[in-house]
Amino acid sequence: MNHRRRRHEDDPLSEPSPTPSEPLEAADLVLLLLQADAPGQEAGRLHGITRLEKLLFLATQEERADLEVENPFPFIAYDYGPYSKEIYEAVEVLEKADLLEETRVSSTASLDEMEEVAAVDADTEGVERRFRLTRQGLAVAEYLAHQHPEAAGKVQRVKERYGTLPLRRLIQYVYSNYPDYAKASVIRDEVLGY
């Protein structure tokens, strides 16, 4: 039986009382994913809302990261495979909280932008959304990783495995391995070569 002394302010040698960590929210997984290291990727950054969404989907499916959070991102089969509008909302909240910065860069239309166009105004066609943790966001992500090492490890493994795949290959992997989430996709045949 462990008889730990409670910390008293007048006793500098006493151990601090353990404090329970706060539960993770789904948006915290976005911070942890951006903060996770991956070969060939700049820390704290991720290019493309579709890539962000598919990596979070894989963290849920393959690493069960959804078990680490309260109110996880719900994914449904949609026009471009697994989709969660809550990820888009989380990005907005994190941006407003000055934890994440988003830049939009003109590019040629690709699979990455197809979902973007469906999710937001058609005027954004040909624009890639790039995400970067702010200094404050990096500090919060590091704190979360320290407080929730299991969740951080889960998104880390997904980012290491899939984060550097070309987007088309990432989508092919998701569609091939999770066909129930690809059944409503308008690009399924193109992606899978049917």
C-alpha positions in Angstrom: 0.0 0.0 0.0 1.4 3.4 -1.0 1.1 6.0 1.6 1.8 9.2 -0.3 2.0 12.4 1.6 -0.2 15.2 0.5 1.7 18.2 -0.6 1.7 21.0 1.9 2.8 24.5 0.9 5.0 24.7 4.0 6.7 21.4 3.2 9.0 21.8 0.1 10.0 18.1 0.2 6.6 16.7 -0.1 5.5 15.2 -3.4 2.9 17.0 -5.5 -0.5 15.4 -5.6 -1.2 13.8 -8.9 -3.6 15.8 -11.0 -5.8 14.0 -13.4 -5.3 15.1 -17.0 -8.1 16.7 -18.8 -9.9 14.6 -21.4 -9.0 15.0 -25.0 -11.4 16.6 -27.4 -11.5 15.5 -31.1 -10.0 18.9 -32.1 -7.0 18.0 -29.9 -6.2 15.1 -32.4 -5.7 17.7 -35.1 -3.1 19.4 -33.0 -1.4 16.1 -32.1 -1.4 15.1 -35.8 0.2 18.3 -36.9 2.8 18.1 -34.1 3.7 14.5 -34.9 7.0 13.9 -36.6 7.1 12.1 -40.0 10.0 11.5 -42.3 10.3 14.1 -45.0 7.7 16.4 -43.5 8.3 19.7 -41.7 7.1 19.5 -38.1 4.0 21.3 -37.2 2.7 21.4 -40.8 0.4 19.5 -43.0 -0.8 20.2 -46.6 -4.3 19.6 -47.6 -7.7 19.3 -45.9 -8.2 15.9 -47.6 -4.9 14.6 -46.3 -5.8 15.8 -42.8 -9.2 14.2 -42.9 -7.9 10.9 -44.3 -5.1 10.7 -41.7 -7.6 11.3 -38.9 -9.9 8.7 -40.4 -7.0 6.2 -40.4 -6.1 7.1 -36.8 -9.6 6.2 -35.9 -9.8 3.0 -37.9 -6.3 1.6 -37.5 -5.2 2.9 -34.2 -8.5 3.5 -32.4 -7.6 7.1 -31.6 -11.4 7.7 -31.2 -11.2 5.8 -27.9 -8.9 8.4 -26.6 -11.3 11.4 -27.0 -14.6 12.6 -25.8 -17.0 13.1 -28.7 -14.7 11.7 -31.5 -15.0 12.8 -35.1 -17.9 10.9 -36.7 -17.1 9.7 -40.3 -19.7 9.0 -42.9 -19.4 7.7 -46.5 -19.7 10.8 -48.7 -18.8 12.3 -52.1 -15.1 11.8 -51.6 -14.9 8.9 -49.2 -14.8 9.1 -45.4 -16.0 12.6 -44.4 -16.5 14.4 -41.1 -17.8 18.0 -41.2 -16.6 18.2 -37.6 -13.0 18.2 -38.8 -13.7 21.4 -40.8 -15.3 22.9 -37.8 -12.4 21.9 -35.6 -9.9 23.6 -38.0 -12.0 26.8 -37.8 -12.1 26.7 -33.9 -8.3 26.1 -33.7 -7.6 28.9 -36.1 -9.8 31.3 -34.1 -8.0 30.2 -30.9 -4.7 31.1 -32.6 -3.4 27.6 -32.3 -3.4 26.9 -36.1 -2.7 29.0 -39.1 -4.1 28.2 -42.5 -2.8 29.5 -45.8 -4.5 28.9 -49.1 -2.1 28.4 -52.0 -3.2 28.4 -55.7 -2.5 25.1 -57.3 -3.7 23.0 -60.2 -6.9 21.2 -59.4 -6.2 17.7 -57.9 -7.9 15.1 -55.8 -7.0 17.2 -52.8 -9.0 20.1 -54.0 -12.0 18.1 -55.2 -13.3 17.5 -51.7 -12.4 21.1 -50.8 -14.6 22.4 -53.6 -17.5 20.2 -52.4 -17.1 21.4 -48.8 -16.8 25.1 -49.4 -17.5 27.7 -52.0 -16.9 26.8 -55.6 -14.7 29.9 -55.9 -11.9 28.1 -54.0 -11.3 25.6 -56.8 -7.6 25.2 -57.4 -6.7 26.2 -53.9 -4.8 24.0 -51.4 -5.3 24.5 -47.7 -2.0 24.4 -45.8 -2.0 24.1 -42.0 0.7 25.1 -39.6 0.7 25.2 -35.8 1.4 28.6 -34.3 3.9 28.9 -31.5 1.0 28.7 -29.0 -0.4 25.7 -30.9 2.9 23.9 -30.8 3.1 24.5 -27.0 -0.5 23.2 -26.6 0.2 20.2 -28.8 3.4 19.3 -26.8 1.5 19.6 -23.6 -1.3 17.4 -24.9 1.3 14.8 -26.1 2.9 14.8 -22.7 -0.5 14.4 -20.9 -1.8 11.9 -23.4 1.1 9.9 -24.7 -1.0 7.0 -25.9 -3.2 9.2 -28.1 0.0 11.0 -29.3 1.6 7.7 -30.2 -1.5 6.6 -32.2 -1.5 9.7 -34.4 2.3 9.6 -34.7 2.2 6.0 -36.1 -0.5 7.0 -38.6 1.5 10.1 -39.8 4.7 8.0 -40.1 3.0 5.3 -42.1 0.8 7.4 -44.4 1.7 11.1 -44.0 4.2 11.1 -46.9 2.1 9.1 -49.4 1.1 10.9 -52.5 -2.5 12.0 -52.0 -3.9 9.7 -54.7 -2.2 6.7 -53.1 -3.5 7.7 -49.7 -7.0 7.8 -51.1 -6.6 4.5 -53.0 -5.4 2.9 -49.7 -8.4 4.3 -47.8 -10.9 3.3 -50.6 -9.4 -0.2 -51.0 -9.2 -1.0 -47.3 -12.5 0.7 -46.2 -14.8 0.2 -49.1 -18.0 1.0 -47.1 -16.7 4.5 -46.8 -16.0 4.7 -50.6 -19.4 3.5 -51.8 -20.8 7.0 -52.1 -17.7 8.6 -53.6 -18.0 10.3 -56.9 -14.4 9.6 -57.7 -14.3 6.0 -56.6 -14.0 4.4 -60.1 -11.3 6.9 -61.1 -9.3 6.4 -57.9 -9.6 2.6 -58.0 -9.2 2.3 -61.8 -12.5 0.7 -62.5 
